[in-house]
Amino acid sequence: MKQLCIYPKEVAVIIGKSQTTAQTLVRTIKDIHGKAKHQALTIREFCNYMDLPYEETFNMINNIPLKQESA
């Protein structure tokens, strides 16, 4: 089963910031989407907000190797 949600620890790694900064960012995105504290943030919601490529981010979080471009 693939992970569909993203958590502050993963956000911190992706954006290269502290976990505290990542927690603030996750809270901000959840507020924009009207989510309660107990509701999770999806990878797609995070990618849309940060303007990141969804497929690459999803694969990275789920440890799926990136497709290599042929030469």
C-alpha positions in Angstrom: 0.0 0.0 0.0 1.4 3.4 -1.0 1.5 6.4 1.4 -0.9 9.1 0.3 -0.3 11.6 3.1 2.7 13.7 4.0 4.0 14.5 7.5 6.2 17.3 8.8 9.3 15.0 9.0 9.0 14.3 5.3 8.2 18.0 4.5 11.4 19.0 6.4 13.5 16.7 4.2 11.9 17.9 1.0 12.2 21.6 1.7 15.5 21.4 3.5 14.3 23.2 6.6 13.8 22.4 10.3 11.0 20.2 11.5 9.5 23.2 13.3 9.3 25.2 10.0 7.8 22.1 8.3 5.1 21.8 11.1 4.2 25.5 10.5 4.0 24.9 6.8 1.8 21.8 7.2 -0.5 23.8 9.5 -0.7 26.7 7.0 -1.6 24.3 4.1 -4.2 22.5 6.3 -5.7 25.9 7.3 -6.0 26.9 3.6 -7.9 23.6 2.9 -10.1 23.9 6.0 -8.8 20.8 7.6 -9.1 20.0 11.3 -6.1 19.1 13.4 -6.8 15.4 13.2 -7.1 15.4 9.3 -4.0 14.5 7.3 -2.4 16.5 4.5 -2.2 14.7 1.2 0.9 14.7 -0.9 -1.1 16.2 -3.7 -2.3 19.2 -1.5 1.3 19.8 -0.4 2.6 19.6 -4.0 0.0 22.0 -5.3 0.8 24.5 -2.6 4.5 24.3 -3.1 4.3 24.0 -6.9 6.3 20.7 -6.8 5.9 17.8 -9.3 3.5 15.4 -7.7 4.8 12.2 -9.3 8.4 12.8 -8.3 7.4 13.7 -4.7 5.0 10.7 -4.4 7.7 8.4 -5.6 10.3 9.9 -3.3 8.1 9.5 -0.2 7.2 5.9 -1.2 10.8 4.9 -2.1 9.9 4.3 -5.7 12.9 4.7 -8.0 12.6 7.6 -10.5 12.3 6.7 -14.1 15.6 7.4 -16.0 15.3 9.3 -19.2 16.8 7.4 -22.2 19.8 9.1 -23.9 
